[in-house]
Amino acid sequence: MEKNYSNYDLDNLDVQILSILMEDASIPYTEIAKKLIVSGGTIHVRMKKMEELGIISGSNLIINPQKVGFDITAFLGIYLEKGSQYADAVEQLKQVKEVVELHYCTGQYSAFAKIVCRDTSHLRKVLNEDIQGLKGIQRTETIISLEESIKRQITL
């Protein structure tokens, strides 16, 4: 029988656990338990509960794109022919590996994407050959990032 935690509120221990792991997801549960003066089992149970709730979903290895040759980050405002084509556009854009984020949004664009490319030639190819020809995409506007000054998780 599946547990229902729909009314679950994070308590201080949950927030402390998440805060530690958001700084470094590779810290073992036993080390977290020592820091918070609880058992390793308590940490494991709390993490399992938060996974079941969908509060957390795994952990990621973060790669610095510039260190592996991807020097261009751009944001792409996407105009769709019709808003109803968004789901199809998402499926097509999932196939473009340079698209690392995609948001359905209000305002002048139907969608807003973050793309990462090696250089301006690669960016031009991705825009002209991989994205602008997709079915349902009317046109795009590109904004090139000169520097990422802030990148962080939410604060609990």
Secondary structure as UniProt FT lines:
FT   TURN            6..7
FT   HELIX           12..23
FT   TURN            25..26
FT   HELIX           29..36
FT   HELIX           40..53
FT   HELIX           65..68
FT   STRAND          72..80
FT   HELIX           83..85
FT   HELIX           86..93
FT   TURN            94..95
FT   TURN            97..98
FT   STRAND          99..104
FT   STRAND          111..117
FT   HELIX           120..125
FT   HELIX           126..131
FT   TURN            132..133
FT   TURN            135..136
FT   STRAND          137..145
//
